Amino acid sequence: MPNFAHDGVEIAFLDEGRGEPIVLVHGFASNKEVNWVSPGWVLTLTGAGRRVIALDNRGHGASAKLYNPAAYHSSIMAEDVRALLDHLSLPRADVMGYSMGARITAYLVLAHPRRVRSAVLGGLGFHLVGEGGIGGLGPSETIARGLEAPSLADVTDATARLFRSFAEQTRSDRRALAACLRGSRQTLSRAEVSRIAVPLLVAVGTKDLIAGSPHELAALVPGAQALEIPNRDHMLAVGDKVFKAGVLEFLKLRP
């Protein structure tokens, strides 16, 4: 598995297919295989003639595990993506993120708009905005403590149980995830979101209670599109066929 170092942090990634590049940024407690390979995204996008690059965010998958929350600020994680583009000598790419990865993507777009040809924010709608909640997941400390609890049986909060269970399924380093959660829950203001100046698609499941409205977020960005993924919650929307079809159409039609 290829990897590179950014500021001393080892980042693992995959790079498959040929054509115009798209970088995929996974969600919290996931990894490139769980978020993008298993649900068929890599196959779908390479089959559509795209070069697909997906990284394991710091603290996740095969990338380095860090235990200081300060190492996980969204702007720092966005720089990991920018450094991956540099490592592969890619001046520009489409970027798609899901949930936490969508927040990282938004930070990347604002910091390096010339590096992002278009952006897809999946699993994160209006809760990207500060007034929409702390990153959309609820109280981060409750979830972090759930990750650090001795066992799943010790976790009583419903959202914390959901993410503790998911972290166990993905065999994640739960201490690193707790640090990530404490350090990466930044939001953006309406004014900051309105400065996004690349073609944007916001895609959220209609049963997603975590993300916030895709329409309210898209309304803040001139020309942005919103996509509802029917009858899907935060977890099940990831590999949905409507989501995939919508992304392929967006990529085909974007300037």
Secondary structure by P-SEA (a helix, b strand, c coil): ccccccccbbbbbbbbbbcbbbbbbbcccccccccccccaaaaaaaaaccbbbbbccccccccccccccccccaaaaaaaaaaaaaaaccccbbbbbccaaaaaaaaaaaaccccccbbbbccccccccccccccccccaaaaaaaaacccccccccaaaaaaaaaaaaaccaaaaaaaaaacccccccaaaaaacccbbbbbbbccccccccaaaaaaaccbbbbbbbcccccccccccaaaaaaaaaaaaccc
